[in-house]
Amino acid sequence: MKLTKCGSGHFYDSDKYPECPYCNTELLKDHSIVHAGEAEQPAAVEKAAPAGPVAGWLVVLDGAAKGRDLRLGVGRSFLGLDADGTPVTLSADAPLSARQAAVVYDEEKNAFTLLPGSSQELCYLGEDAVLEAQPLAGGETLRMGGASMKFVPFCGADFHW
């Protein structure tokens, strides 16, 4: 493994990739560039429902997944897009480049927070890019890719686990 730092500050394995896969996300989709005999390819993005009790939902407002919900659990729920651009919750071991945002339910403080992800793509809260932690109260609209989602808390003033 040859660790290389790109001009944007990302570290990547230059034995596997001809250029930074975080700056050029198409490289992550092209498995033919991984040389035979090299280390295993990054884990595929796996859709996952968070373990434990439900703390809230994101409801997709438009696109092919209109009306579907994404279950949010206690702790961090990582958000990303599948190959079709449909919003999904991601498994905890999903590659960092797939994580566009995280919704955190802190059961000790009984509060929700939206965090920026580690991917190149941005998540928006209303009209603003999420660049730092933002509190969520309920009813906010999040956007990732071409999809909009409404945040619906289950835990809050009336109930929490």
Secondary structure as UniProt FT lines:
FT   STRAND          3..5
FT   TURN            7..8
FT   STRAND          11..13
FT   TURN            14..16
FT   TURN            21..23
FT   HELIX           26..29
FT   HELIX           31..33
FT   TURN            36..37
FT   STRAND          54..60
FT   TURN            64..67
FT   STRAND          69..73
FT   STRAND          75..81
FT   TURN            83..84
FT   STRAND          87..90
FT   TURN            92..93
FT   HELIX           96..98
FT   STRAND          101..106
FT   TURN            107..110
FT   STRAND          111..116
FT   STRAND          123..125
FT   TURN            126..127
FT   STRAND          128..129
FT   STRAND          134..136
FT   STRAND          141..144
FT   TURN            145..146
FT   STRAND          147..153
//
